[in-house]
Amino acid sequence: MRKIVLQGIIIVVSFFCCWAVLSKVDWMDLLQVKKATVKTEQKLGELFWDLFRKKDKEIKSPKIVGPIDSLVSKICKANGIDLSKVKLHILEKDEINAFALPDGHLVVYTGLIEEADNAEELCGVLGHELAHIEGNHVMKKLIKELGLTALLSVTTGQHNPELIKQAAKLLSSTAFDRQMEKEADVKSVDYLLKAGIDPLPFADFMYKLAEGNADADKYFSWISTHPESKQRAEYIVEYSKSQKKKGFKVRPIMTRKSWETLQDKVKTEKSDLDTEL
């Protein structure tokens, strides 16, 4: 009996010893999975961005890119987000939309800048997309919807061009799952408060999506990617109020005049681009 008990003890001790040793092994590093994933994401980011860049005109005017970039920088610096990994792109397109691509590409349509009532509304959307980037939601979604094998085929040149288009459309016009969307909403509020930006206008933006208006068709992109806007606006408000009680101080980040001047510059830039075409 003692022999059986002793053998049992030895087996249990051996198991935990082996588990302790194996747990200290960096399997990701050993198998170079992380390195391969990074390379895959970089390649996907390049491919998808190249597709959007060829389809729509990129806005490069410093008078427009500069102010938007400063908003992104403010959010990133206040939250310890590596700004060097965020690649901001502004495209001339009337759709009210912004979305993240692999490898930190953040795409903003001019339609969003023109329709946002203030800089704080835009910051709410920017924070939401930055949260998707930081949470690695983009790659998780692509792997879930298309499969890792298909993604690898895209990066190794063994792909069908239609697959790239399908994946690009997936990122720009299809919602993440409910858990990821809520996580991005909450994170955006956290980001904004730490940056001293009022998150309530972000809720106002979501309410506008829920209520609709004469330009409802323009909102289609963000409506389709952000369903249940009213419910989400409500918990953004509640969460914002609960966090503000912790002593966060917010202040205006851009005057009304400065914001309207930026919007006018966007309209002028679009007119110039249309004239060139």
Solvent accessible surface area in square Angstrom, and as a share of the most:
residue,aa,sasa,rsa
1,M,177,0.79
2,R,217,0.79
3,K,144,0.61
4,I,119,0.60
5,V,76,0.44
6,L,105,0.52
7,Q,91,0.40
8,G,30,0.29
9,I,94,0.48
10,I,95,0.48
11,I,117,0.60
12,V,79,0.46
13,V,81,0.46
14,S,51,0.33
15,F,125,0.52
16,F,116,0.48
17,C,72,0.43
18,C,75,0.45
19,W,156,0.55
20,A,39,0.30
21,V,99,0.57
22,L,93,0.46
23,S,68,0.44
24,K,171,0.72
25,V,53,0.30
26,D,88,0.46
27,W,119,0.42
28,M,91,0.40
29,D,100,0.52
30,L,108,0.54
31,L,117,0.58
32,Q,110,0.49
33,V,65,0.37
34,K,121,0.51
35,K,113,0.48
36,A,57,0.44
37,T,55,0.32
38,V,72,0.41
39,K,120,0.51
40,T,13,0.08
41,E,38,0.17
42,Q,79,0.35
43,K,83,0.35
44,L,0,0.00
45,G,0,0.00
46,E,103,0.46
47,L,40,0.20
48,F,0,0.00
49,W,18,0.06
50,D,41,0.21
51,L,51,0.25
52,F,13,0.05
53,R,113,0.41
54,K,157,0.67
55,K,144,0.61
56,D,21,0.11
57,K,91,0.39
58,E,44,0.20
59,I,2,0.01
60,K,148,0.63
61,S,26,0.16
62,P,109,0.68
63,K,132,0.56
64,I,2,0.01
65,V,41,0.23
66,G,35,0.33
67,P,39,0.24
68,I,0,0.00
69,D,59,0.31
70,S,60,0.39
71,L,7,0.03
72,V,1,0.00
73,S,16,0.10
74,K,72,0.30
75,I,0,0.00
76,C,0,0.00
77,K,152,0.64
78,A,43,0.33
79,N,33,0.17
80,G,74,0.71
81,I,13,0.06
82,D,69,0.36
83,L,58,0.29
84,S,96,0.62
85,K,135,0.57
86,V,19,0.11
87,K,68,0.29
88,L,30,0.15
89,H,22,0.10
90,I,1,0.01
91,L,0,0.00
92,E,28,0.13
93,K,48,0.21
94,D,79,0.41
95,E,65,0.29
96,I,0,0.00
97,N,2,0.01
98,A,2,0.02
99,F,8,0.03
100,A,3,0.02
101,L,1,0.01
102,P,1,0.00
103,D,36,0.19
104,G,7,0.07
105,H,11,0.05
106,L,0,0.00
107,V,0,0.00
108,V,0,0.00
109,Y,7,0.03
110,T,0,0.00
111,G,3,0.03
112,L,0,0.00
113,I,0,0.00
114,E,37,0.17
115,E,48,0.21
116,A,2,0.01
117,D,69,0.36
118,N,38,0.20
119,A,1,0.01
120,E,20,0.09
121,E,4,0.02
122,L,0,0.00
123,C,0,0.00
124,G,0,0.00
125,V,0,0.00
126,L,0,0.00
127,G,0,0.00
128,H,0,0.00
129,E,5,0.02
130,L,0,0.00
131,A,4,0.03
132,H,2,0.01
133,I,33,0.17
134,E,93,0.42
135,G,22,0.21
136,N,65,0.33
137,H,4,0.02
138,V,6,0.03
139,M,6,0.02
140,K,103,0.44
141,K,13,0.06
142,L,0,0.00
143,I,71,0.36
144,K,147,0.62
145,E,87,0.39
146,L,33,0.16
147,G,26,0.25
148,L,94,0.47
149,T,112,0.65
150,A,26,0.20
151,L,1,0.00
152,L,74,0.37
153,S,26,0.17
154,V,2,0.01
155,T,26,0.15
156,T,86,0.50
157,G,57,0.55
158,Q,146,0.65
159,H,57,0.26
160,N,90,0.46
161,P,88,0.55
162,E,105,0.47
163,L,37,0.19
164,I,18,0.09
165,K,103,0.44
166,Q,103,0.46
167,A,1,0.01
168,A,3,0.02
169,K,140,0.59
170,L,26,0.13
171,L,7,0.03
172,S,14,0.09
173,S,38,0.24
174,T,55,0.32
175,A,24,0.18
176,F,23,0.10
177,D,62,0.32
178,R,177,0.65
179,Q,144,0.64
180,M,32,0.14
181,E,7,0.03
182,K,100,0.42
183,E,74,0.33
184,A,0,0.00
185,D,0,0.00
186,V,38,0.22
187,K,89,0.38
188,S,0,0.00
189,V,1,0.00
190,D,31,0.16
191,Y,16,0.06
192,L,0,0.00
193,L,4,0.02
194,K,120,0.51
195,A,8,0.06
196,G,5,0.05
197,I,0,0.00
198,D,37,0.19
199,P,0,0.00
200,L,52,0.26
201,P,18,0.12
202,F,0,0.00
203,A,1,0.01
204,D,73,0.38
205,F,1,0.00
206,M,0,0.00
207,Y,65,0.25
208,K,42,0.18
209,L,7,0.03
210,A,45,0.35
211,E,138,0.62
212,G,30,0.29
213,N,77,0.40
214,A,104,0.81
215,D,58,0.30
216,A,43,0.33
217,D,113,0.59
218,K,74,0.31
219,Y,5,0.02
220,F,131,0.55
221,S,6,0.04
222,W,0,0.00
223,I,64,0.32
224,S,37,0.24
225,T,10,0.06
226,H,6,0.03
227,P,66,0.41
228,E,78,0.35
229,S,9,0.06
230,K,112,0.48
231,Q,105,0.47
232,R,13,0.05
233,A,0,0.00
234,E,77,0.35
235,Y,52,0.20
236,I,1,0.01
237,V,28,0.16
238,E,111,0.50
239,Y,61,0.23
240,S,0,0.00
241,K,104,0.44
242,S,50,0.32
243,Q,22,0.10
244,K,59,0.25
245,K,176,0.75
246,K,144,0.61
247,G,53,0.51
248,F,68,0.29
249,K,161,0.68
250,V,53,0.30
251,R,131,0.48
252,P,116,0.73
253,I,37,0.19
254,M,43,0.19
255,T,87,0.51
256,R,136,0.50
257,K,161,0.68
258,S,51,0.33
259,W,3,0.01
260,E,80,0.36
261,T,56,0.33
262,L,6,0.03
263,Q,24,0.11
264,D,81,0.42
265,K,76,0.32
266,V,0,0.00
267,K,107,0.45
268,T,81,0.47
269,E,41,0.18
270,K,28,0.12
271,S,64,0.41
272,D,72,0.37
273,L,20,0.10
274,D,82,0.43
275,T,116,0.68
276,E,134,0.60
277,L,145,0.72
